[in-house]
Amino acid sequence: MTVIESPCILVCSIDMKTGFCFGCGRTRDEIGAWMSMTQEARRNVMAELPARLETVERRPRRETRRTRMARERDAL
């Protein structure tokens, strides 16, 4: 069995400004074609991902009840 490298970190959400996934930096087309791409093509895409991820504006995380309570406790 052949193992296919993937940059996926299971955070699958596309940044509408850039078209890149917030988690891995790939485009929708690249994600869809990943299994049929050659190993060389996948490696070429993976080489571009760090620079792509720098352009993605990550949304601030939503404050949960747990984090709010911890923040309030620490403020005392």
N, CA, C and O atoms as a GROMACS GRO file, in nm:
protein
  304
    1MET      N    1   0.084  -0.118   0.000
    1MET     CA    2   0.000   0.000   0.000
    1MET      C    3   0.088   0.125   0.000
    1MET      O    4   0.185   0.133   0.076
    2THR      N    5   0.055   0.220  -0.084
    2THR     CA    6   0.131   0.344  -0.095
    2THR      C    7   0.072   0.449  -0.002
    2THR      O    8  -0.049   0.472  -0.003
    3VAL      N    9   0.158   0.511   0.076
    3VAL     CA   10   0.114   0.619   0.164
    3VAL      C   11   0.129   0.751   0.088
    3VAL      O   12   0.235   0.781   0.034
    4ILE      N   13   0.022   0.828   0.085
    4ILE     CA   14   0.024   0.957   0.016
    4ILE      C   15   0.042   1.067   0.120
    4ILE      O   16  -0.039   1.081   0.212
    5GLU      N   17   0.148   1.146   0.104
    5GLU     CA   18   0.171   1.259   0.194
    5GLU      C   19   0.058   1.360   0.180
    5GLU      O   20   0.009   1.385   0.070
    6SER      N   21   0.020   1.418   0.292
    6SER     CA   22  -0.084   1.521   0.289
    6SER      C   23  -0.055   1.624   0.397
    6SER      O   24  -0.017   1.588   0.509
    7PRO      N   25  -0.074   1.752   0.366
    7PRO     CA   26  -0.054   1.856   0.465
    7PRO      C   27  -0.178   1.879   0.551
    7PRO      O   28  -0.177   1.966   0.638
    8CYS      N   29  -0.283   1.802   0.528
    8CYS     CA   30  -0.410   1.822   0.598
    8CYS      C   31  -0.393   1.805   0.749
    8CYS      O   32  -0.333   1.709   0.795
    9ILE      N   33  -0.448   1.901   0.825
    9ILE     CA   34  -0.447   1.891   0.972
    9ILE      C   35  -0.590   1.888   1.026
    9ILE      O   36  -0.613   1.914   1.144
   10LEU      N   37  -0.685   1.856   0.937
   10LEU     CA   38  -0.826   1.842   0.972
   10LEU      C   39  -0.889   1.971   1.024
   10LEU      O   40  -0.979   1.968   1.108
   11VAL      N   41  -0.841   2.084   0.973
   11VAL     CA   42  -0.903   2.215   0.999
   11VAL      C   43  -0.946   2.264   0.862
   11VAL      O   44  -0.880   2.350   0.802
   12CYS      N   45  -1.056   2.212   0.814
   12CYS     CA   46  -1.097   2.235   0.675
   12CYS      C   47  -1.196   2.350   0.666
   12CYS      O   48  -1.316   2.333   0.683
   13SER      N   49  -1.142   2.467   0.637
   13SER     CA   50  -1.224   2.587   0.620
   13SER      C   51  -1.146   2.680   0.527
   13SER      O   52  -1.028   2.705   0.546
   14ILE      N   53  -1.215   2.731   0.425
   14ILE     CA   54  -1.149   2.811   0.323
   14ILE      C   55  -1.160   2.960   0.355
   14ILE      O   56  -1.268   3.011   0.386
   15ASP      N   57  -1.046   3.030   0.347
   15ASP     CA   58  -1.041   3.176   0.361
   15ASP      C   59  -1.096   3.236   0.232
   15ASP      O   60  -1.038   3.216   0.126
   16MET      N   61  -1.206   3.308   0.241
   16MET     CA   62  -1.270   3.362   0.121
   16MET      C   63  -1.185   3.468   0.050
   16MET      O   64  -1.200   3.486  -0.070
   17LYS      N   65  -1.097   3.537   0.122
   17LYS     CA   66  -1.011   3.638   0.059
   17LYS      C   67  -0.906   3.573  -0.031
   17LYS      O   68  -0.887   3.614  -0.145
   18THR      N   69  -0.838   3.472   0.022
   18THR     CA   70  -0.725   3.412  -0.050
   18THR      C   71  -0.762   3.285  -0.125
   18THR      O   72  -0.696   3.250  -0.223
   19GLY      N   73  -0.867   3.216  -0.081
   19GLY     CA   74  -0.903   3.089  -0.142
   19GLY      C   75  -0.824   2.972  -0.085
   19GLY      O   76  -0.834   2.860  -0.136
   20PHE      N   77  -0.745   2.998   0.019
   20PHE     CA   78  -0.663   2.894   0.080
   20PHE      C   79  -0.732   2.839   0.204
   20PHE      O   80  -0.803   2.910   0.274
   21CYS      N   81  -0.708   2.710   0.231
   21CYS     CA   82  -0.759   2.647   0.352
   21CYS      C   83  -0.686   2.705   0.473
   21CYS      O   84  -0.564   2.721   0.471
   22PHE      N   85  -0.761   2.737   0.579
   22PHE     CA   86  -0.700   2.789   0.702
   22PHE      C   87  -0.603   2.688   0.763
   22PHE      O   88  -0.503   2.727   0.824
   23GLY      N   89  -0.631   2.560   0.748
   23GLY     CA   90  -0.550   2.456   0.811
   23GLY      C   91  -0.424   2.421   0.735
   23GLY      O   92  -0.315   2.419   0.792
   24CYS      N   93  -0.438   2.394   0.604
   24CYS     CA   94  -0.324   2.343   0.528
   24CYS      C   95  -0.270   2.438   0.422
   24CYS      O   96  -0.156   2.424   0.378
   25GLY      N   97  -0.351   2.535   0.380
   25GLY     CA   98  -0.305   2.631   0.280
   25GLY      C   99  -0.335   2.593   0.136
   25GLY      O  100  -0.303   2.669   0.044
   26ARG      N  101  -0.397   2.477   0.114
   26ARG     CA  102  -0.429   2.437  -0.023
   26ARG      C  103  -0.558   2.505  -0.070
   26ARG      O  104  -0.639   2.551   0.010
   27THR      N  105  -0.576   2.510  -0.203
   27THR     CA  106  -0.700   2.561  -0.260
   27THR      C  107  -0.802   2.448  -0.266
   27THR      O  108  -0.766   2.331  -0.248
   28ARG      N  109  -0.927   2.482  -0.292
   28ARG     CA  110  -1.031   2.378  -0.307
   28ARG      C  111  -0.994   2.281  -0.419
   28ARG      O  112  -1.009   2.160  -0.404
   29ASP      N  113  -0.948   2.335  -0.530
   29ASP     CA  114  -0.912   2.249  -0.644
   29ASP      C  115  -0.798   2.154  -0.608
   29ASP      O  116  -0.802   2.037  -0.644
   30GLU      N  117  -0.698   2.205  -0.536
   30GLU     CA  118  -0.587   2.119  -0.495
   30GLU      C  119  -0.633   2.011  -0.398
   30GLU      O  120  -0.590   1.896  -0.408
   31ILE      N  121  -0.720   2.047  -0.306
   31ILE     CA  122  -0.772   1.949  -0.210
   31ILE      C  123  -0.848   1.840  -0.286
   31ILE      O  124  -0.831   1.722  -0.258
   32GLY      N  125  -0.933   1.881  -0.380
   32GLY     CA  126  -1.013   1.785  -0.457
   32GLY      C  127  -0.930   1.694  -0.545
   32GLY      O  128  -0.964   1.578  -0.564
   33ALA      N  129  -0.820   1.746  -0.600
   33ALA     CA  130  -0.738   1.668  -0.692
   33ALA      C  131  -0.622   1.597  -0.624
   33ALA      O  132  -0.547   1.525  -0.690
   34TRP      N  133  -0.605   1.615  -0.495
   34TRP     CA  134  -0.487   1.568  -0.424
   34TRP      C  135  -0.454   1.421  -0.450
   34TRP      O  136  -0.339   1.388  -0.476
   35MET      N  137  -0.553   1.334  -0.443
   35MET     CA  138  -0.528   1.191  -0.458
   35MET      C  139  -0.486   1.154  -0.600
   35MET      O  140  -0.418   1.053  -0.619
   36SER      N  141  -0.524   1.232  -0.699
   36SER     CA  142  -0.490   1.200  -0.838
   36SER      C  143  -0.364   1.274  -0.886
   36SER      O  144  -0.318   1.249  -0.997
   37MET      N  145  -0.310   1.362  -0.804
   37MET     CA  146  -0.189   1.436  -0.842
   37MET      C  147  -0.067   1.345  -0.831
   37MET      O  148  -0.066   1.250  -0.753
   38THR      N  149   0.034   1.375  -0.911
   38THR     CA  150   0.159   1.299  -0.900
   38THR      C  151   0.229   1.339  -0.770
   38THR      O  152   0.202   1.444  -0.713
   39GLN      N  153   0.319   1.255  -0.727
   39GLN     CA  154   0.394   1.284  -0.605
   39GLN      C  155   0.473   1.415  -0.622
   39GLN      O  156   0.482   1.494  -0.528
   40GLU      N  157   0.528   1.437  -0.739
   40GLU     CA  158   0.603   1.560  -0.765
   40GLU      C  159   0.512   1.683  -0.757
   40GLU      O  160   0.551   1.784  -0.699
   41ALA      N  161   0.394   1.674  -0.813
   41ALA     CA  162   0.299   1.786  -0.808
   41ALA      C  163   0.258   1.815  -0.664
   41ALA      O  164   0.249   1.931  -0.624
   42ARG      N  165   0.232   1.709  -0.585
   42ARG     CA  166   0.196   1.729  -0.444
   42ARG      C  167   0.310   1.796  -0.368
   42ARG      O  168   0.287   1.885  -0.286
   43ARG      N  169   0.433   1.753  -0.394
   43ARG     CA  170   0.548   1.814  -0.325
   43ARG      C  171   0.567   1.959  -0.366
   43ARG      O  172   0.605   2.042  -0.283
   44ASN      N  173   0.541   1.991  -0.491
   44ASN     CA  174   0.550   2.131  -0.536
   44ASN      C  175   0.449   2.218  -0.463
   44ASN      O  176   0.481   2.329  -0.420
   45VAL      N  177   0.326   2.167  -0.449
   45VAL     CA  178   0.223   2.241  -0.375
   45VAL      C  179   0.266   2.255  -0.230
   45VAL      O  180   0.256   2.364  -0.173
   46MET      N  181   0.313   2.146  -0.169
   46MET     CA  182   0.352   2.152  -0.027
   46MET      C  183   0.466   2.250  -0.002
   46MET      O  184   0.476   2.307   0.106
   47ALA      N  185   0.553   2.269  -0.101
   47ALA     CA  186   0.662   2.365  -0.086
   47ALA      C  187   0.610   2.508  -0.078
   47ALA      O  188   0.673   2.594  -0.018
   48GLU      N  189   0.494   2.535  -0.140
   48GLU     CA  190   0.436   2.669  -0.140
   48GLU      C  191   0.352   2.698  -0.015
   48GLU      O  192   0.323   2.815   0.013
   49LEU      N  193   0.314   2.596   0.059
   49LEU     CA  194   0.216   2.614   0.167
   49LEU      C  195   0.261   2.706   0.280
   49LEU      O  196   0.178   2.786   0.325
   50PRO      N  197   0.384   2.701   0.329
   50PRO     CA  198   0.421   2.794   0.437
   50PRO      C  199   0.400   2.940   0.400
   50PRO      O  200   0.350   3.018   0.481
   51ALA      N  201   0.437   2.978   0.279
   51ALA     CA  202   0.418   3.117   0.235
   51ALA      C  203   0.270   3.150   0.221
   51ALA      O  204   0.228   3.261   0.254
   52ARG      N  205   0.192   3.056   0.174
   52ARG     CA  206   0.048   3.078   0.161
   52ARG      C  207  -0.017   3.100   0.297
   52ARG      O  208  -0.098   3.191   0.315
   53LEU      N  209   0.021   3.016   0.393
   53LEU     CA  210  -0.041   3.026   0.525
   53LEU      C  211  -0.011   3.159   0.593
   53LEU      O  212  -0.088   3.204   0.678
   54GLU      N  213   0.099   3.223   0.555
   54GLU     CA  214   0.130   3.355   0.611
   54GLU      C  215   0.032   3.461   0.561
   54GLU      O  216   0.015   3.564   0.626
   55THR      N  217  -0.031   3.437   0.446
   55THR     CA  218  -0.124   3.535   0.390
   55THR      C  219  -0.267   3.516   0.440
   55THR      O  220  -0.352   3.604   0.421
   56VAL      N  221  -0.294   3.405   0.505
   56VAL     CA  222  -0.429   3.376   0.554
   56VAL      C  223  -0.451   3.449   0.685
   56VAL      O  224  -0.373   3.436   0.779
   57GLU      N  225  -0.559   3.526   0.692
   57GLU     CA  226  -0.593   3.597   0.815
   57GLU      C  227  -0.679   3.506   0.901
   57GLU      O  228  -0.795   3.479   0.869
   58ARG      N  229  -0.621   3.460   1.008
   58ARG     CA  230  -0.696   3.371   1.097
   58ARG      C  231  -0.792   3.451   1.183
   58ARG      O  232  -0.757   3.554   1.240
   59ARG      N  233  -0.912   3.400   1.192
   59ARG     CA  234  -1.013   3.464   1.276
   59ARG      C  235  -0.980   3.437   1.422
   59ARG      O  236  -0.931   3.329   1.456
   60PRO      N  237  -1.006   3.534   1.509
   60PRO     CA  238  -0.983   3.507   1.651
   60PRO      C  239  -1.076   3.396   1.698
   60PRO      O  240  -1.190   3.385   1.653
   61ARG      N  241  -1.025   3.315   1.788
   61ARG     CA  242  -1.106   3.206   1.840
   61ARG      C  243  -1.218   3.260   1.927
   61ARG      O  244  -1.202   3.356   2.001
   62ARG      N  245  -1.330   3.195   1.916
   62ARG     CA  246  -1.447   3.231   1.996
   62ARG      C  247  -1.418   3.194   2.141
   62ARG      O  248  -1.367   3.086   2.171
   63GLU      N  249  -1.452   3.285   2.231
   63GLU     CA  250  -1.431   3.257   2.372
   63GLU      C  251  -1.541   3.164   2.423
   63GLU      O  252  -1.660   3.195   2.411
   64THR      N  253  -1.501   3.053   2.479
   64THR     CA  254  -1.597   2.958   2.533
   64THR      C  255  -1.621   2.989   2.680
   64THR      O  256  -1.549   3.068   2.741
   65ARG      N  257  -1.722   2.928   2.735
   65ARG     CA  258  -1.752   2.948   2.877
   65ARG      C  259  -1.631   2.908   2.962
   65ARG      O  260  -1.596   2.976   3.059
   66ARG      N  261  -1.570   2.799   2.925
   66ARG     CA  262  -1.454   2.750   3.000
   66ARG      C  263  -1.339   2.851   2.999
   66ARG      O  264  -1.280   2.879   3.104
   67THR      N  265  -1.307   2.907   2.882
   67THR     CA  266  -1.196   3.003   2.875
   67THR      C  267  -1.232   3.134   2.943
   67THR      O  268  -1.146   3.199   3.004
   68ARG      N  269  -1.360   3.174   2.932
   68ARG     CA  270  -1.402   3.297   3.000
   68ARG      C  271  -1.390   3.282   3.151
   68ARG      O  272  -1.341   3.372   3.219
   69MET      N  273  -1.432   3.167   3.204
   69MET     CA  274  -1.424   3.144   3.349
   69MET      C  275  -1.278   3.141   3.394
   69MET      O  276  -1.246   3.194   3.500
   70ALA      N  277  -1.191   3.079   3.316
   70ALA     CA  278  -1.050   3.074   3.350
   70ALA      C  279  -0.989   3.214   3.348
   70ALA      O  280  -0.911   3.249   3.437
   71ARG      N  281  -1.025   3.294   3.247
   71ARG     CA  282  -0.974   3.430   3.238
   71ARG      C  283  -1.019   3.512   3.358
   71ARG      O  284  -0.940   3.585   3.417
   72GLU      N  285  -1.146   3.499   3.394
   72GLU     CA  286  -1.200   3.574   3.509
   72GLU      C  287  -1.135   3.528   3.640
   72GLU      O  288  -1.107   3.610   3.727
   73ARG      N  289  -1.111   3.399   3.652
   73ARG     CA  290  -1.047   3.346   3.772
   73ARG      C  291  -0.903   3.399   3.784
   73ARG      O  292  -0.859   3.437   3.892
   74ASP      N  293  -0.832   3.401   3.671
   74ASP     CA  294  -0.694   3.447   3.672
   74ASP      C  295  -0.683   3.597   3.698
   74ASP      O  296  -0.579   3.644   3.745
   75ALA      N  297  -0.788   3.672   3.668
   75ALA     CA  298  -0.787   3.816   3.689
   75ALA      C  299  -0.802   3.853   3.836
   75ALA      O  300  -0.774   3.966   3.875
   76LEU      N  301  -0.847   3.759   3.918
   76LEU     CA  302  -0.868   3.788   4.061
   76LEU      C  303  -0.741   3.800   4.138
   76LEU      O  304  -0.744   3.824   4.259
   0.00000   0.00000   0.00000
